[in-house]
Amino acid sequence: MRWYADLPAVRARQVIADALWLVCVAASVLLGRAVAGAVAALADPARGFTTGARDLSRQLDGAGENAADVPLVGDELTGPLRRAADGAASLAAAGQEQVDAVTQLAAVLGTATAAVPIVLVTLLHLVPRLRWRRRAGEARRLAATAGGERLLALRALHTRSSAELLDAHPDPAGAWAREDPAALRALADLQLRAVGLRPRDAPR
């Protein structure tokens, strides 16, 4: 089953709609990335604090190891320095938790910002296209059957405007009731063109 109409004008509108859908999807992805980046930037202070606390913890731990070599007071110096190093490590861990929380929030917000409009525009784009595909498929199948021309003509009588019907035949309803072959063909072709399909005898 084809996704595009036979008639150039209808097909052009479908191609434009597809292009607009792609633009909307791309814009939504870029917006989501921008939101994620902006939220993730909020973690920069916590990230800097975490790095500083880790460096301090390492320095204090190293100082504690060096202090152990100091005669007489080495043990007394080592304990406080190592406790201070543990405290700095705890601060670094808390800072990292803050960084992880902000990073996770940035990913969730960025994904949601991109996903919501993508889903909406996809539904708005896809549902009408699927409906057209179903109508076009039915019209093609009817056009290929022996009695399909009469059914297509009947659909034209029910769905097309008065001006279109009168352009096809001066008395469309009466001609359909009389099963006028020329009128049936004209009305069936009108219905085919209405869904973007080429009339059966039209040149390709």
Backbone as numpy.savetxt, mean C-alpha at the origin, in Angstrom:
# Nx Ny Nz CAx CAy CAz Cx Cy Cz
-7.61 -13.91 -17.92 -8.46 -12.71 -17.92 -7.58 -11.47 -17.92
-7.87 -10.57 -18.86 -7.05 -9.37 -18.98 -7.43 -8.32 -17.93
-6.43 -7.50 -17.57 -6.65 -6.46 -16.57 -6.93 -5.10 -17.20
-6.81 -5.01 -18.54 -6.98 -3.71 -19.20 -8.02 -3.83 -20.30
-8.69 -2.71 -20.54 -9.74 -2.66 -21.55 -9.14 -2.70 -22.96
-10.02 -3.00 -23.93 -9.59 -3.00 -25.33 -9.53 -1.58 -25.89
-10.50 -0.75 -25.52 -10.59 0.59 -26.08 -9.50 1.49 -25.51
-8.79 2.22 -26.37 -7.65 3.03 -25.91 -8.01 4.04 -24.82
-9.17 4.69 -24.94 -9.52 5.72 -23.96 -9.72 5.11 -22.57
-10.43 4.00 -22.52 -10.67 3.34 -21.24 -9.35 2.77 -20.70
-8.56 2.17 -21.57 -7.28 1.61 -21.15 -6.35 2.70 -20.63
-6.37 3.86 -21.26 -5.53 4.97 -20.80 -5.93 5.39 -19.39
-7.24 5.45 -19.12 -7.69 5.81 -17.77 -7.23 4.77 -16.75
-7.27 3.50 -17.15 -6.83 2.45 -16.23 -5.33 2.54 -15.96
-4.57 2.83 -17.00 -3.12 2.97 -16.82 -2.81 4.16 -15.92
-3.51 5.27 -16.11 -3.32 6.45 -15.27 -3.67 6.12 -13.82
-4.78 5.38 -13.63 -5.17 4.99 -12.27 -4.10 4.11 -11.63
-3.52 3.20 -12.41 -2.44 2.36 -11.88 -1.23 3.20 -11.50
-0.89 4.17 -12.35 0.25 5.03 -12.08 0.03 5.85 -10.81
-1.19 6.38 -10.66 -1.50 7.16 -9.45 -1.44 6.28 -8.21
-1.89 5.03 -8.35 -1.81 4.10 -7.22 -0.35 3.86 -6.82
0.51 3.66 -7.81 1.92 3.45 -7.52 2.54 4.69 -6.85
2.15 5.87 -7.32 2.66 7.11 -6.72 2.22 7.20 -5.26
0.95 6.88 -5.01 0.45 6.94 -3.63 1.17 5.94 -2.73
1.42 4.74 -3.26 2.13 3.73 -2.48 3.56 4.21 -2.17
4.25 4.73 -3.19 5.61 5.21 -2.99 5.64 6.37 -1.99
4.67 7.30 -2.11 4.62 8.43 -1.19 4.35 7.95 0.24
3.50 6.94 0.38 3.20 6.41 1.71 4.44 5.77 2.33
5.19 5.04 1.52 6.42 4.42 2.02 7.42 5.48 2.46
7.59 6.52 1.64 8.50 7.60 2.01 8.05 8.31 3.28
6.74 8.53 3.40 6.21 9.17 4.60 6.45 8.30 5.83
6.22 6.99 5.68 6.46 6.09 6.79 7.92 6.10 7.22
8.83 6.11 6.24 10.25 6.15 6.57 10.61 7.47 7.26
10.00 8.56 6.81 10.29 9.86 7.44 9.81 9.88 8.89
8.61 9.35 9.13 8.10 9.30 10.50 8.98 8.41 11.37
9.36 7.25 10.84 10.23 6.35 11.60 11.56 7.01 11.92
12.12 7.73 10.95 13.39 8.41 11.19 13.27 9.52 12.23
12.15 10.27 12.16 11.96 11.37 13.11 11.79 10.84 14.53
11.04 9.76 14.68 10.85 9.19 16.02 12.15 8.55 16.51
12.84 7.85 15.63 14.10 7.21 16.03 15.14 8.25 16.48
15.07 9.45 15.91 16.02 10.49 16.30 15.84 10.90 17.75
14.65 10.66 18.31 14.42 10.99 19.72 15.28 10.14 20.65
15.77 9.02 20.13 16.61 8.14 20.95 18.07 8.57 20.97
18.44 9.57 20.18 19.84 9.98 20.12 20.40 10.42 21.47
19.67 11.26 22.27 20.21 11.62 23.59 20.43 10.40 24.48
19.45 9.48 24.50 19.59 8.27 25.31 20.74 7.41 24.80
20.93 7.38 23.48 22.02 6.60 22.91 23.38 7.18 23.33
23.48 8.51 23.30 24.71 9.15 23.75 24.96 8.92 25.23
23.87 9.00 26.04 24.01 8.75 27.48 24.47 7.31 27.73
23.90 6.36 26.98 24.26 4.95 27.13 25.73 4.72 26.81
26.18 5.32 25.72 27.59 5.17 25.33 28.51 5.75 26.40
28.14 6.93 26.92 28.96 7.54 27.97 28.99 6.71 29.24
27.83 6.15 29.63 27.77 5.34 30.83 28.59 4.06 30.67
28.56 3.47 29.48 29.37 2.27 29.26 30.86 2.58 29.34
31.26 3.70 28.73 32.67 4.10 28.79 33.09 4.34 30.23
32.22 5.02 30.99 32.54 5.29 32.40 32.66 4.00 33.19
31.74 3.05 32.90 31.79 1.77 33.61 33.10 1.04 33.32
33.52 1.05 32.06 34.78 0.39 31.72 35.97 1.07 32.40
35.95 2.39 32.42 37.07 3.14 33.03 37.13 2.88 34.54
35.95 2.88 35.18 35.93 2.64 36.62 36.35 1.21 36.94
35.91 0.27 36.08 36.29 -1.12 36.30 37.80 -1.28 36.13
38.36 -0.61 35.11 39.81 -0.67 34.92 40.55 -0.01 36.07
39.99 1.10 36.55 40.63 1.77 37.69 40.61 0.87 38.92
39.49 0.13 39.07 39.41 -0.79 40.21 40.44 -1.88 40.13
40.67 -2.39 38.93 41.69 -3.43 38.77 43.08 -2.88 39.06
43.32 -1.66 38.61 44.64 -1.05 38.88 44.80 -0.73 40.36
43.70 -0.32 40.99 43.79 0.03 42.41 44.11 -1.18 43.27
43.76 -2.37 42.77 44.04 -3.57 43.56 45.54 -3.77 43.76
46.33 -3.18 42.90 47.78 -3.32 43.00 48.42 -2.31 43.94
47.61 -1.35 44.42 48.16 -0.32 45.32 48.40 -0.95 46.70
49.58 -0.83 47.25 49.85 -1.43 48.57 48.99 -0.83 49.68
48.61 -1.65 50.60 47.89 -1.28 51.82 46.44 -0.87 51.57
46.19 0.05 50.68 44.81 0.57 50.48 44.16 0.04 49.21
44.80 -0.90 48.53 44.27 -1.38 47.25 42.88 -1.98 47.38
42.70 -2.82 48.43 41.39 -3.46 48.57 40.31 -2.44 48.91
40.67 -1.42 49.70 39.69 -0.41 50.09 39.29 0.46 48.88
40.21 0.66 47.94 39.89 1.45 46.75 39.12 0.63 45.71
39.43 -0.64 45.63 38.83 -1.47 44.60 37.32 -1.60 44.76
36.86 -1.80 45.98 35.42 -2.01 46.21 34.57 -0.84 45.73
34.84 0.39 46.20 34.04 1.53 45.73 34.10 1.74 44.21
35.30 1.52 43.65 35.42 1.73 42.20 34.59 0.70 41.42
34.61 -0.53 41.89 33.83 -1.55 41.19 32.32 -1.36 41.39
31.95 -0.89 42.58 30.54 -0.59 42.80 30.10 0.57 41.90
30.98 1.56 41.76 30.66 2.68 40.86 30.58 2.20 39.41
31.45 1.26 39.05 31.41 0.71 37.69 30.11 -0.05 37.46
29.66 -0.81 38.49 28.39 -1.53 38.37 27.22 -0.55 38.23
27.28 0.55 38.99 26.22 1.55 38.88 26.18 2.18 37.50
27.36 2.48 36.95 27.41 3.05 35.60 26.89 2.04 34.57
27.22 0.74 34.80 26.71 -0.28 33.88 25.18 -0.38 33.95
24.63 -0.22 35.17 23.17 -0.25 35.31 22.53 0.94 34.58
23.17 2.11 34.69 22.66 3.28 33.96 22.73 3.05 32.46
23.83 2.41 32.00 23.95 2.13 30.57 22.86 1.17 30.11
22.55 0.16 30.94 21.50 -0.79 30.59 20.14 -0.10 30.52
19.88 0.80 31.47 18.61 1.53 31.45 18.53 2.43 30.22
19.65 3.05 29.88 19.67 3.88 28.68 19.43 3.07 27.42
20.01 1.86 27.37 19.81 0.99 26.21 18.36 0.55 26.10
17.72 0.29 27.23 16.30 -0.05 27.21 15.47 1.09 26.64
15.84 2.32 26.99 15.15 3.48 26.45 15.35 3.58 24.94
16.57 3.34 24.49 16.88 3.36 23.06 16.06 2.29 22.34
16.02 1.08 22.89 15.28 -0.01 22.25 13.79 0.30 22.18
13.25 0.91 23.24 11.82 1.24 23.25 11.49 2.28 22.19
12.33 3.32 22.08 12.08 4.35 21.08 12.25 3.78 19.66
13.25 2.92 19.48 13.47 2.31 18.16 12.28 1.45 17.75
11.77 0.68 18.71 10.60 -0.15 18.42 9.38 0.72 18.10
9.20 1.79 18.87 8.09 2.71 18.61 8.22 3.34 17.23
9.44 3.69 16.85 9.66 4.28 15.52 9.28 3.31 14.42
9.64 2.03 14.61 9.29 1.03 13.59 7.78 0.84 13.49
7.10 0.80 14.64 5.64 0.61 14.63 4.95 1.80 13.99
5.34 3.02 14.39 4.70 4.21 13.84 4.99 4.37 12.36
6.22 4.08 11.96 6.57 4.18 10.54 5.79 3.19 9.70
5.68 1.95 10.20 4.93 0.93 9.47 3.45 1.29 9.37
2.89 1.76 10.48 1.47 2.13 10.48 1.21 3.32 9.56
2.12 4.29 9.60 1.96 5.47 8.75 1.96 5.10 7.27
2.79 4.12 6.91 2.83 3.69 5.51 1.70 2.74 5.18
1.39 1.83 6.10 0.44 0.75 5.79 -1.00 1.25 5.65
-1.42 2.16 6.51 -2.82 2.60 6.48 -3.20 3.23 5.14
-2.47 4.24 4.66 -2.84 4.79 3.34 -2.64 3.80 2.20
-1.64 2.92 2.31 -1.45 1.93 1.24 -2.65 1.01 1.15
-3.14 0.55 2.29 -4.32 -0.33 2.29 -5.53 0.41 1.74
-5.73 1.66 2.15 -6.89 2.41 1.70 -6.85 2.65 0.19
-5.72 3.14 -0.31 -5.67 3.44 -1.74 -5.71 2.16 -2.57
-5.18 1.07 -2.02 -5.23 -0.19 -2.75 -6.67 -0.69 -2.85
-7.42 -0.57 -1.76 -8.82 -0.98 -1.81 -9.61 -0.10 -2.77
-9.37 1.21 -2.69 -10.09 2.13 -3.59 -9.73 1.89 -5.05
-8.53 1.42 -5.29 -8.09 1.15 -6.66 -8.48 -0.25 -7.12
-8.34 -1.22 -6.24 -8.50 -2.61 -6.65 -9.96 -3.03 -6.77
-10.81 -2.56 -5.85 -12.21 -2.99 -5.87 -12.91 -2.60 -7.18
-12.81 -1.34 -7.62 -13.43 -1.01 -8.92 -12.82 -1.79 -10.09
-11.49 -2.03 -10.03 -10.86 -2.77 -11.12 -11.36 -4.22 -11.16
-11.54 -4.82 -9.98 -12.06 -6.19 -9.94 -13.50 -6.25 -10.43
-14.28 -5.21 -10.08 -15.65 -5.16 -10.59 -15.65 -5.03 -12.11
-14.80 -4.16 -12.64 -14.72 -4.01 -14.09 -14.29 -5.32 -14.73
-13.32 -5.98 -14.13 -12.83 -7.25 -14.68 -13.96 -8.29 -14.74
-14.79 -8.32 -13.69 -15.91 -9.26 -13.68 -16.92 -8.92 -14.77
-17.27 -7.61 -14.87 -18.23 -7.19 -15.90 -17.69 -7.45 -17.30
-16.41 -7.13 -17.50 -15.82 -7.34 -18.82 -15.77 -8.83 -19.17
-15.44 -9.66 -18.17 -15.40 -11.09 -18.42 -16.77 -11.64 -18.78
-17.80 -11.17 -18.08 -19.16 -11.61 -18.40 -19.56 -11.16 -19.80
-19.22 -9.91 -20.14 -19.56 -9.41 -21.46 -18.84 -10.19 -22.56
-17.58 -10.51 -22.34 -16.84 -11.30 -23.33 -17.47 -12.68 -23.52
-17.84 -13.30 -22.39 -18.45 -14.64 -22.50 -19.80 -14.58 -23.21
-20.59 -13.54 -22.91 -21.88 -13.41 -23.58 -21.69 -13.17 -25.07
-20.70 -12.33 -25.41 -20.48 -12.03 -26.82 -20.07 -13.27 -27.61
-19.54 -14.27 -26.91 -19.08 -15.48 -27.59 -20.17 -16.54 -27.70
-21.35 -16.30 -27.12 -22.43 -17.30 -27.16 -23.48 -16.89 -28.19
-24.29 -17.87 -28.55 -25.29 -17.62 -29.59 -26.35 -16.62 -29.13
-26.85 -16.78 -27.91 -27.87 -15.86 -27.42 -27.32 -14.69 -26.64
-26.00 -14.57 -26.59 -25.41 -13.52 -25.79 -25.67 -12.12 -26.32
-25.78 -12.01 -27.63 -26.02 -10.69 -28.22 -27.32 -10.09 -27.70
-28.36 -10.92 -27.60 -29.66 -10.41 -27.13 -29.56 -9.99 -25.66
-28.82 -10.76 -24.85 -28.65 -10.39 -23.44 -27.83 -9.12 -23.29
-26.80 -8.98 -24.10 -26.02 -7.74 -24.05 -26.87 -6.55 -24.44
-27.70 -6.73 -25.47 -28.59 -5.65 -25.88 -29.56 -5.30 -24.77
-30.07 -6.32 -24.06 -30.98 -6.06 -22.94 -30.28 -5.30 -21.82
-29.03 -5.65 -21.54 -28.27 -4.92 -20.52 -28.08 -3.47 -20.94
-27.84 -3.25 -22.21 -27.69 -1.88 -22.69 -28.97 -1.09 -22.45
-30.13 -1.71 -22.70 -31.41 -1.03 -22.47 -31.59 -0.64 -21.01
-31.05 -1.45 -20.11 -31.23 -1.19 -18.68 -30.18 -0.25 -18.11
-29.01 -0.21 -18.69 -27.90 0.52 -18.05 -27.43 1.76 -18.80
-27.66 1.85 -20.10 -27.15 2.98 -20.86 -28.15 4.13 -20.85
-27.65 5.33 -21.11 -28.50 6.52 -21.11 -29.40 6.55 -22.35
-30.45 7.36 -22.26 -31.38 7.47 -23.39 -30.68 7.98 -24.64
-29.77 8.94 -24.46 -29.05 9.49 -25.61 -28.21 8.42 -26.29
-27.54 7.58 -25.50 -26.73 6.51 -26.09 -27.60 5.50 -26.83
-28.75 5.17 -26.24 -29.64 4.18 -26.86 -30.21 4.71 -28.17
-30.60 6.00 -28.16 -31.17 6.57 -29.38 -30.11 6.73 -30.46
-28.87 6.95 -30.06 -27.80 6.99 -31.05 -27.60 5.62 -31.71
-27.85 4.58 -30.92 -27.69 3.23 -31.46 -28.84 2.84 -32.37
-30.09 3.27 -32.00 -31.26 2.92 -32.81 -32.40 3.88 -32.45
-33.20 4.30 -33.44 -34.28 5.24 -33.16 -35.33 4.66 -32.20
-35.56 3.36 -32.24 -36.52 2.71 -31.36 -35.86 1.49 -30.73
-34.97 1.70 -29.76 -34.19 0.59 -29.25 -35.03 -0.48 -28.56
-36.01 -0.07 -27.73 -36.82 -1.06 -27.02 -37.68 -1.87 -28.00
-38.31 -1.17 -28.93 -39.14 -1.87 -29.90 -38.32 -2.78 -30.79
-37.15 -2.32 -31.21 -36.29 -3.14 -32.06 -35.82 -4.37 -31.30
-35.54 -4.20 -30.01 -35.13 -5.37 -29.21 -36.27 -6.37 -29.11
-37.50 -5.85 -28.87 -38.65 -6.75 -28.76 -38.90 -7.48 -30.09
-38.65 -6.83 -31.21 -38.83 -7.47 -32.51 -37.64 -8.34 -32.90
-36.61 -8.29 -32.07 -35.37 -9.02 -32.34 -34.78 -8.63 -33.69
-34.78 -7.32 -33.92 -34.16 -6.78 -35.13 -32.65 -7.05 -35.07
-32.10 -7.83 -36.00 -30.68 -8.21 -35.92 -29.73 -7.01 -35.88
-29.99 -6.01 -36.72 -29.11 -4.85 -36.75 -29.17 -4.08 -35.44
-30.39 -3.94 -34.89 -30.54 -3.23 -33.62 -29.90 -4.00 -32.48
-30.10 -5.32 -32.47 -29.47 -6.13 -31.43 -27.95 -6.00 -31.48
-27.40 -6.02 -32.69 -25.96 -5.89 -32.83 -25.50 -4.52 -32.33
-26.24 -3.46 -32.71 -25.85 -2.11 -32.30 -25.92 -1.95 -30.78
-26.98 -2.49 -30.17 -27.12 -2.39 -28.71 -26.07 -3.23 -27.99
-25.81 -4.42 -28.52 -24.78 -5.26 -27.90 -23.41 -4.59 -27.99
-23.10 -4.00 -29.13 -21.84 -3.30 -29.28 -21.76 -2.10 -28.34
-22.89 -1.43 -28.14 -22.94 -0.31 -27.20 -22.57 -0.78 -25.79
-23.10 -1.92 -25.39 -22.80 -2.45 -24.06 -21.34 -2.88 -23.96
-20.81 -3.46 -25.01 -19.40 -3.85 -24.99 -18.49 -2.63 -24.85
-18.80 -1.59 -25.63 -17.99 -0.37 -25.53 -18.12 0.27 -24.14
-19.29 0.12 -23.51 -19.49 0.73 -22.20 -18.56 0.15 -21.15
-18.17 -1.11 -21.32 -17.23 -1.71 -20.37 -15.81 -1.72 -20.91
-15.59 -1.00 -21.99 -14.24 -0.85 -22.52 -13.80 -1.94 -23.47
-14.75 -2.74 -23.98 -14.40 -3.82 -24.89 -14.65 -3.41 -26.33
-13.85 -3.94 -27.21 -13.99 -3.64 -28.63 -15.16 -4.45 -29.19
-16.06 -3.80 -29.97 -17.13 -4.56 -30.66 -16.54 -5.69 -31.46
-17.31 -6.74 -31.62 -16.77 -7.96 -32.20 -16.21 -7.82 -33.60
-16.83 -6.98 -34.40 -16.37 -6.84 -35.79 -15.45 -5.64 -35.98
-15.14 -4.95 -34.89 -14.29 -3.75 -35.02 -12.85 -4.16 -35.30
-12.13 -3.39 -36.10 -10.72 -3.71 -36.37 -9.88 -3.56 -35.11
-8.87 -4.39 -34.97 -8.00 -4.34 -33.80 -6.81 -3.43 -34.03
